[in-house]
Amino acid sequence: MDIRMKARILFIDDELPMREMFQRLFQDSEYEILLASDGMEGLEIFDKEKVHLVVTDFSMPGMTGMDVLREIKQKDQNVPVILITAFATIETAVEAIKVGAYDYITKPFDPDAIEITIKNALSHKQLVDENLFLKQKLKDVETRSGIIGESPRLKEVFHLIEKVAPTDATVLIQGDSGTGKELVARRLHELSTRRDKTFLSINCGALPLTLLESELFGYEKGSFTGATSSKEGLFKAADGGTLFLDEIGDMPQALQVKLLRVLQDKEILPIGGRKSFTVNVRILSATNKNLKEEIEKGRFREDLYYRINIFTIDVPPLRERTEDIPLLLNHFMKRYNKEFGKNVDRVSPELMRFFLEYDWPGNIRELENYVERAILMAEGKQLELSAIPADVQVPSKTSSGEPEDILPFKEAKENFERNYIVFLLKKYNGVISKAARASRIPRPNFYEKLKKYGIVQIKKPN
């Protein structure tokens, strides 16, 4: 339930005096009251309006309160239903609770008592909604080809991915080592019209010229010593799909010329071959280098740069999205708990402070390495700072001994506040009310901070 929306309560009773009494009881309250004279009318209202709570009489002609309860639970399991009756028995109360009633109240009821019951029911619904929302968020972030995070910087990346993925435009993915550039490439493929075809990748800086050329273009039998049979290259193997050229800034210039021809003519010629083959491949590239500087130094072709760079996606370093660290920790802890047969479920405050303050030169790859190491070393259910190498725990300083970057007070305060809130949400398994209570920040203010920092998207009322 959106906390900004006035909670709607649907009251169903066949007796007009009861409906009028209920309306008067809550006319000056924070709730919006919807009235129905029978079960069928109540269900029609429920289908048309966003109802947060149903209060219904048990004994009504035609459709009874139990019938209404069953129908409501089939439509939305999370909407609480309170039953009211003048003839309560233990059997009917037990049956109602089994079917899913939140509570069971007998007539004549105390106005104060029903107000408390309604308030508790709505609070319960809000907790359920918050948990479902955050669980879905966790599910969403863990199904984006392994791209974990909900920070504003990463949301920009998701937006660009969704925008360019359906096209066949070449994309240059830029970012430091370990930021997840290949994951971005895989997500582009998964959201493209080529998703049912092959996705292949190769690191252009990991192989010498001749081997890289044969891997990309293939070769004919007898084209060189040791070529005892023909081999299909990656361009041919990825026909109809996507080929990801990682670290394209390290590609030898001789191959840059051949790649340019493929992009221009859509044809490849295997090594030793006499016949060209038409290929339909989308090219995605990635680099941790500044290709414009490489062009100025004569190490990268300018014409190729513009061919591979129809669209650019910059992947932020981890130090610029530290609010994603708790989500990444959760992801890696699950992975390595399973791999090593451990049951680690929390991080010590000292280690969490290190994770949030460290510069992360190795980015996500370095974080994963430390989590793997910490889980291996864990003797209980908690990860400890002692698992991190001592030399890494020393903050990076300039020669003067001062921090390299001095943030303005306002920005430093906001960074701390964002990280603090994310830490609390992880600590309390995403239950916003508990996190707000622990922080001693009033819940409306807590929601404003969630919205301010983009940690949870709070929708405005319609």
Stockholm file with secondary structure:
# STOCKHOLM 1.0

chainA/1-462         MDIRMKARILFIDDELPMREMFQRLFQDSEYEILLASDGMEGLEIFDKEKVHLVVTDFSMPGMTGMDVLREIKQKDQNVPVILITAFATIETAVEAIKVGAYDYITKPFDPDAIEITIKNALSHKQLVDENLFLKQKLKDVETRSGIIGESPRLKEVFHLIEKVAPTDATVLIQGDSGTGKELVARRLHELSTRRDKTFLSINCGALPLTLLESELFGYEKGSFTGATSSKEGLFKAADGGTLFLDEIGDMPQALQVKLLRVLQDKEILPIGGRKSFTVNVRILSATNKNLKEEIEKGRFREDLYYRINIFTIDVPPLRERTEDIPLLLNHFMKRYNKEFGKNVDRVSPELMRFFLEYDWPGNIRELENYVERAILMAEGKQLELSAIPADVQVPSKTSSGEPEDILPFKEAKENFERNYIVFLLKKYNGVISKAARASRIPRPNFYEKLKKYGIVQIKKPN
#=GR chainA/1-462 SS CCTTSCCEEEEECSCHHHHHHHHHHTTTSSSEEEEESSHHHHHHHHHHSCCSEEEEESCCSSSCHHHHHHHHHHHCTTSCEEEEESSCCHHHHHHHHHHTCSEEEESSCCHHHHHHHHHHHHHHHHHHHHHHHHHHHHHHHTSSTTCCCCCHHHHHHHHHHHHHTTSCCCEEEECCTTSCHHHHHHHHHHTSTTTTSCEEEEETTSSCHHHHHHHHHEECTTSSTTCCSCEECHHHHTTTSEEEEETGGGSCHHHHHHHHHHHHHSEECCBTCSSCEECCCEEEEEESSCHHHHHHTTSSCHHHHHHHCSEEEECCCGGGCGGGHHHHHHHHHHHHHHHHTCCCCEECHHHHHHHHHSCCTTHHHHHHHHHHHHHHHCSSSEECGGGSCHHHHSCCCCTTSSCSCCCCHHHHHHHHHHHHHHHHHHHTTTCHHHHHHHHTCCHHHHHHHHHHHTSSCCCCCC
#=GC SS_cons         CCTTSCCEEEEECSCHHHHHHHHHHTTTSSSEEEEESSHHHHHHHHHHSCCSEEEEESCCSSSCHHHHHHHHHHHCTTSCEEEEESSCCHHHHHHHHHHTCSEEEESSCCHHHHHHHHHHHHHHHHHHHHHHHHHHHHHHHTSSTTCCCCCHHHHHHHHHHHHHTTSCCCEEEECCTTSCHHHHHHHHHHTSTTTTSCEEEEETTSSCHHHHHHHHHEECTTSSTTCCSCEECHHHHTTTSEEEEETGGGSCHHHHHHHHHHHHHSEECCBTCSSCEECCCEEEEEESSCHHHHHHTTSSCHHHHHHHCSEEEECCCGGGCGGGHHHHHHHHHHHHHHHHTCCCCEECHHHHHHHHHSCCTTHHHHHHHHHHHHHHHCSSSEECGGGSCHHHHSCCCCTTSSCSCCCCHHHHHHHHHHHHHHHHHHHTTTCHHHHHHHHTCCHHHHHHHHHHHTSSCCCCCC
//
